[in-house]
Amino acid sequence: MNAALTHRVWRLGADVDTDLLAPGHAMKHGIDVIATHCLEAVRPEFAREVRRGDVLVAGPNFGIGSSREQAAAALVHLGVAAVIAPSYSGLYFRNAFNVGLLLLTCAEAESLHDGEHIAFDADAPAVTAPDGRHLACEPIPRFLLDMVRAGGLVNQLRQRAGKEPLDA
């Protein structure tokens, strides 16, 4: 695991629903506009201040609500490297991997704090906290990790067909 604590934490609570991630009022627009409204109801500064490689850390039930894939795609568009939470909605879980967003299921996610810098290893899978603790995460099936590394399902299929990936 890379010892460099390079991923800044954006901490959220439990039950973050898809309407917070991709608000209904923005759904008539493309992902570039939807992403500017991501989490505006709970973290108004998020879309403006998040940086490529940052991570979201949340409580249980991340991604509950509707099945809108834009809720995961907005985070990918903003450059979020991963979401770390104790549990996810089943629909959100699949949508996230389909669009290339890494989800780490970690029972101890809530021990991480806003603004901290952490490291993670998706292959292990584990998170390294600023104090050096290693937080174990549930194993991720290889086919899902491959999908994330390809940039999502569509890019993975394009790769297999010998075509260039689509821009994220």
C-alpha positions as CSV (number, residue, x, y, z in Angstrom):
1,M,0.0,0.0,0.0
2,N,1.3,3.5,-0.8
3,A,2.1,5.1,2.5
4,A,1.5,8.6,1.1
5,L,-1.8,9.9,2.6
6,T,-2.9,11.6,-0.6
7,H,-6.7,11.4,-0.6
8,R,-8.6,14.2,1.2
9,V,-11.7,13.1,3.1
10,W,-15.1,14.7,2.6
11,R,-17.2,13.4,5.5
12,L,-20.9,12.9,5.2
13,G,-23.5,11.2,7.5
14,A,-25.7,8.2,7.0
15,D,-28.4,7.7,4.5
16,V,-27.0,10.0,1.7
17,D,-29.6,9.6,-1.0
18,T,-29.3,9.9,-4.8
19,D,-31.3,13.2,-4.7
20,L,-28.4,14.8,-2.7
21,L,-25.9,13.5,-5.2
22,A,-27.8,14.4,-8.4
23,P,-30.7,16.7,-7.4
24,G,-34.0,16.3,-9.3
25,H,-34.0,20.0,-10.4
26,A,-30.8,19.5,-12.3
27,M,-31.7,16.2,-14.0
28,K,-32.9,18.0,-17.2
29,H,-29.2,18.9,-17.9
30,G,-26.1,16.9,-18.8
31,I,-23.7,15.5,-16.3
32,D,-21.5,18.6,-16.4
33,V,-24.3,20.7,-14.9
34,I,-25.7,18.0,-12.6
35,A,-22.2,17.6,-11.1
36,T,-22.2,21.3,-10.1
37,H,-25.2,20.7,-7.9
38,C,-23.8,17.5,-6.3
39,L,-24.3,17.6,-2.5
40,E,-25.3,21.2,-2.6
41,A,-28.0,20.7,0.1
42,V,-25.5,19.3,2.7
43,R,-22.1,20.5,1.5
44,P,-22.7,23.6,-0.6
45,E,-19.0,24.0,-1.3
46,F,-18.4,20.4,-2.4
47,A,-18.7,20.7,-6.2
48,R,-16.6,23.9,-6.2
49,E,-13.9,22.7,-3.9
50,V,-13.5,18.9,-4.4
51,R,-10.3,17.9,-6.2
52,R,-9.4,15.0,-8.3
53,G,-8.4,12.1,-6.0
54,D,-10.5,13.3,-3.0
55,V,-12.8,10.7,-1.4
56,L,-16.2,10.7,0.2
57,V,-16.6,9.0,3.5
58,A,-20.1,8.3,4.7
59,G,-22.2,6.4,7.2
60,P,-24.4,3.4,6.3
61,N,-26.9,3.3,3.4
62,F,-25.0,5.5,0.9
63,G,-26.9,6.0,-2.3
64,I,-30.4,5.1,-1.2
65,G,-33.3,6.5,-3.2
66,S,-33.8,6.4,-6.9
67,S,-31.8,4.3,-9.4
68,R,-30.4,7.4,-11.2
69,E,-27.0,6.5,-12.5
70,Q,-26.1,10.3,-12.6
71,A,-25.7,10.1,-8.8
72,A,-22.6,8.0,-9.3
73,A,-21.6,9.7,-12.6
74,A,-21.5,13.1,-10.9
75,L,-18.9,12.0,-8.5
76,V,-16.8,10.5,-11.3
77,H,-17.2,13.7,-13.3
78,L,-15.9,15.7,-10.2
79,G,-12.9,13.4,-9.9
80,V,-13.8,11.6,-6.7
81,A,-11.4,8.6,-6.3
82,A,-13.7,6.5,-4.1
83,V,-16.6,6.4,-1.7
84,I,-15.9,4.7,1.6
85,A,-18.9,3.6,3.7
86,P,-20.2,0.7,5.8
87,S,-23.0,-0.1,3.3
88,Y,-24.6,1.0,0.0
89,S,-27.9,0.8,-1.7
90,G,-27.8,-2.2,-4.1
91,L,-28.8,-0.2,-7.1
92,Y,-26.2,2.5,-6.3
93,F,-23.5,-0.1,-5.8
94,R,-24.0,-1.5,-9.3
95,N,-24.4,1.9,-10.9
96,A,-21.2,3.1,-9.3
97,F,-19.1,0.3,-10.7
98,N,-20.8,0.6,-14.1
99,V,-19.7,4.2,-14.4
100,G,-16.2,3.6,-13.0
101,L,-16.6,4.8,-9.4
102,L,-14.8,2.7,-6.7
103,L,-16.8,1.9,-3.6
104,L,-15.0,0.6,-0.6
105,T,-17.2,-1.1,2.0
106,C,-15.6,-0.5,5.3
107,A,-17.2,-1.1,8.7
108,E,-14.9,1.5,10.3
109,A,-15.5,4.2,7.7
110,E,-17.1,6.5,10.3
111,S,-13.9,6.7,12.3
112,L,-12.4,8.9,9.5
113,H,-12.8,12.6,9.8
114,D,-13.5,15.5,7.4
115,G,-10.4,17.0,5.9
116,E,-8.0,14.2,6.9
117,H,-5.8,12.7,4.3
118,I,-5.8,8.9,3.9
119,A,-4.5,6.2,1.6
120,F,-6.3,3.2,0.2
121,D,-5.5,0.0,-1.6
122,A,-8.4,-1.3,-3.6
123,D,-6.6,-4.7,-4.1
124,A,-6.1,-5.4,-0.4
125,P,-8.7,-3.8,0.2
126,A,-7.9,-1.5,3.0
127,V,-7.7,2.1,4.1
128,T,-4.8,3.7,6.0
129,A,-5.9,6.4,8.4
130,P,-3.7,9.4,9.3
131,D,-2.8,7.7,12.6
132,G,-1.5,4.7,10.8
133,R,-4.4,2.4,11.5
134,H,-5.4,0.0,8.7
135,L,-9.1,-0.3,8.2
136,A,-10.1,-3.5,6.5
137,C,-12.7,-3.3,3.7
138,E,-14.8,-6.0,2.2
139,P,-13.2,-7.8,-0.8
140,I,-14.1,-6.4,-4.2
141,P,-14.6,-9.0,-7.0
142,R,-11.8,-8.7,-9.6
143,F,-14.3,-8.1,-12.5
144,L,-15.6,-4.9,-10.6
145,L,-12.1,-3.6,-10.0
146,D,-11.3,-4.2,-13.7
147,M,-14.4,-2.2,-14.6
148,V,-13.3,0.7,-12.4
149,R,-9.8,0.6,-13.9
150,A,-11.3,0.7,-17.4
151,G,-13.4,3.8,-16.5
152,G,-16.7,1.9,-16.3
153,L,-18.5,-0.8,-18.1
154,V,-18.8,1.0,-21.5
155,N,-15.1,1.7,-21.6
156,Q,-14.3,-1.9,-20.6
157,L,-16.4,-3.2,-23.4
158,R,-14.8,-0.7,-25.8
159,Q,-11.4,-1.9,-24.7
160,R,-12.3,-5.5,-25.3
161,A,-13.5,-4.5,-28.8
162,G,-10.1,-2.8,-29.5
163,K,-11.7,0.7,-29.5
164,E,-10.6,3.9,-27.7
165,P,-12.3,4.6,-24.4
166,L,-14.9,7.4,-24.2
167,D,-13.9,10.5,-22.3
168,A,-15.1,10.6,-18.7
